[in-house]
Amino acid sequence: MPPVIVDGSRPRWDGPGDRPIRLTLWEPRGDGPHPLVLLSHGTGGRVADLGWLADALAAAGILVAGVDHHGNTAADDAYLPEGFAFVWERPRDLSVVIDHLLDTRDDVDAGRIGAAGFSLGGYTCIALLGGRIDPHIALAVITGAAPMPPLPEFPDLIARLGERHTADDLRHAAQEAAASARDERVRGAFAIAPSIGPLLDTASLAEITAPLAVRWGDADDNAVPAQNALRYLEVVPTASGVSLGAGVGHYEFLAGSPDPEGARGRVAADAVAFFRDLFAPGRMAP
């Protein structure tokens, strides 16, 4: 079982105690100092789903720190409604991990930190660059006033939230969604099939200055590219992106899933190239 660190500034959602953050490290060879990439999984998944990407980055000399997000991961004993609804909590998990690693290790290069993620993990990384959720849309979604994308893991999410939280609780939570999770230590991000594009405030995306790479499959009917990957690509001024092709959907990016187009291998190579360029000597921070 991967080690668990805690964030004393936030409570856990399944009982008393501080917020747990399960951390998996992929160690590069050598003594360092090493660049660091944070890794964030998709909703309901686990960071091990992205082991193929972590392995490639570690082989390129990068320390990879993968997070299993509390309440939103198959690595937990049970899913929690807050983990699926309060998605703006996710980027804070990654910032806490940066704090932890810089405090406990002397082989991390604080000037070379990036983030990568899949699906909701792609949003998580974009939030670290400054993307913010529109609180009005967030409130409509978590109260059921606006439709939420189908969640096979949590088909009764809205009802469960209503059982555990008052209307005032949910209004307060939605206001928290508007807060910036920008972490200036994160110099760039690599987003794979990023999701929840319609929930993000357009102005906040337009203000991002750090490099953002986006990859997606045109056959993705989960995080539909027109509303997600292509929206980020259009609005974020520093974004660049490439489709993996008409035959690539959403789940080809998960370890163990069929990948007849070789999408994972191509994305891994692209991510290594992106972070090598981002961390190159003389590259100015945004």
N, C-alpha and C positions, 0 to 999 in steps of 0.2 A: 504494500500500500504506500503510495507517495506520501511524503511528509506534509503536515498541515501547519501553516502559520496562521496567525489571527490578526484581525484589524480591530484594535480596541476602541476605535471611534464609531463603530457600527455594531448593532446587535445581530445575532443570528436570528433566523426566521422560524426555527423549529423548536424553540425553547430558550431558557436563560443562557447567557454567555455571549462572548464576542464572536464577530463574524469569522467563520473559518474560510481559509483559502488553501485549497490543496494544490501543491506545487510539484511539478515534475521537471527535472533538469536533464538536458542533453549536453554533455560536456565535450568540448573540443580538446584536441591534443595540445600539449605544450603548456608553458607556464603563464602565458598571458603578458600584459593585460589583454583581455578578449573583448571584442564588441559583444553586445547583448541584444537579442531579439526576444520580445515577449510574444507568446502564442496563445490565441483565444479560439475556442471551439464554437461550433454552431449550437443553436438552441436544442437542449435536450441531449446533447452529445457528450463527448469527453475528449480531452486533449490528445489522448492516444490515437484518436481518429486521424490526427495530423502528424503521426509519427514519421511518415514518409518525408514530409517537409522538414521536420526537425532534424532527422538524420542527415539530410542533404546540407542543411545550414551548419550543423556541427562539424561535418566533414570539411566544410570550407573555413573552419577556424572560428566559428561563432558560438558563443554560449547561448543556448536556447532555454528559456524559462516558460514552461507551459502551465496554464492555470485551468483547473476545473472549477467553474463558477457555482457557488453555493446555491442550491435549490433549482439549478438549471442544467444539471449534469447527471448522466447515467452512472457516474462514479459514486454518487451519493446513494444512501439507502432508499430515498424516496424523493420524488419531485415535489417542489413547493410552489404555490401559485405566485408568490412574490418573485421568485427566480425567473419566471416566464414573463411576468407583467412589468416589473420594475427594471427594465433592461439598462437604464442609465446608471445603475449601480455597477455594471460590469467593468467599465474603464477604471473605476476606482480600485478594483481588485488588482489591475495591472500596475497602477501607480504604487500601491502598497508593496507589491513584489519588487519593484525597482528600489524602493526605500530599504527593504529587507536585504537585498543582495548587496547594495552599496554599503550597508552597515556591517554586514557579516563576512564579506569577502574582500580580498585585496587584489583580485585578478580581474576585476570588471572595469572596463574603460568607460567612465561616466560620460565621456564626450562622444561615444559611439553607441547609441541606443536606438533601436527601432522596434516596430511591432508588425505582426502578421496575424491574419485571422480568416476564418471561413464563415460565410453566411452571417449570422448574428455576430460572430467574432470579427467579421469584416467591418461591420458598423462599430464595434467596440474599439477597433484601431483608429477608425476615422474620428471617433469622439476624442481620442487622445490628441488628435491634430487640431481639434477645435470645433468639430461638428456638434451641433446641439439639437435636441429634440424640441419640437414645437409643443409647449405645454397644453395648448388648447386641443391639439390633436391627441396628445397623450391622454388627457382626461376623457375625451370622447371614446377612445379605444378601451381604456381600463374600466369604464362604467358601462360599456355595452352600447353606447349611443352611436358609435361608428363600428362598422364590421372589422373584426380581427381576422387575419389569415387563419385558415384551418390549422389547428394544433393537434395532431394525433395523440401526442403524449398527454395533452390536457384539454380534452373536449369541453369540459365544464369549467374552464378557467374563470370566466366572469362570475359565475355563481359562487365559486369558491372564494373569490376575492370579496364578494359581497357578504359572505358569512364571516370573514375574518377581519374586515375593515369597515368602518363607518364611511358615510359619504364625505365627511370632513377629512378623514384619513386619506381618502383617495384624492381629494382636491389638493391636499398638502403634498402628497407624493407627486402629483402631476406638476406642481410648481417646482419641486426639486429637479424634475426632468429638464427644466430650462437652464439649470446651472451648467457652466462650462466645466468639462472634465479635461480641458487642455493641459497637457503635461509637456512643458517646454524641453524636458530632457529627451523626449522622443523626437528624433530627427526626420523620420519618415515612416510610411506604412505600406504594406502589401496586402491588399484585400482581395480575397477569392470568393466569387459569387456573393458579394455583400448584399445584405437585406435591409429592410425597413427604410428604404430611401424616401418614401412618401411622408414619413413621420418627421424628417429632419427639416429644420429651419433653413430656408434657402440662403439667407444672408450669412448665416454662420458658415455654410459650406463655401460661399464665395470669398470668405475672408481667410481661408486656409492658405498658408504660405509654405508648408513643408511638402516634400515630394510624396505623391500617392500613386502607387501602381495598382491597376485593377485588372483582374482576369475573370472570365465568365464563359459559360457555354450557352449558345443560342437556343438550345432546346430546354433550358431551365424553366420549368413551370412552377417552381417553388419560390425562388427569388427572381421574378420575371425581369429580364434585363432592361426592358424599356422603362420600368419604374424604379430600378435599383442600380445596377452597374452603369447603365448608360446615363442615368440621372447624375450620379456622382461624377462620371467622366465629363459631362457637359457643364456642371456647375462649379466644380472645384478647379480653380485656375491652374493648379500645379499637377493635375491628374493626367496620367497616360494609361492607355489600356489596350488589350488585345483579346479578341474572342478566341476560344479554343475550338470553335467550329460549330456547324449546324447539327452535328450528331452528339454533342456533349450536353448533358443535363446538369442536375444539381449534385447528385450523390456520387458521381464519379470521383469527386475530390475526397471521399472518405476511404481510409485504409480498408482493404478487404472487399470493397465494392467493385463490380465489373468496370473495367476501364479500357474498352476496346480501342479507343482513339489515343491511348497513351497520354491522357491529359495530365495526370499527376506528375509524370516524369518531365513533361514540358514546363509545367508550372514550377516545379522544384528548381529546374535550371534557370528559369527566369527570375525566381526569387533570389537565388544565389547571386546572379549578376546584378540585380537591383541593389542588394545590400552591400555588395563589394563596391559599387559605385558610390553609394551613400556614405560609406565609411572610409572612402579613399583619402589618403593624406592630402591635406590642403583643401578638401571640400568644406566650404563654409556652412555652418549651421544656419537654418532659416531664421 
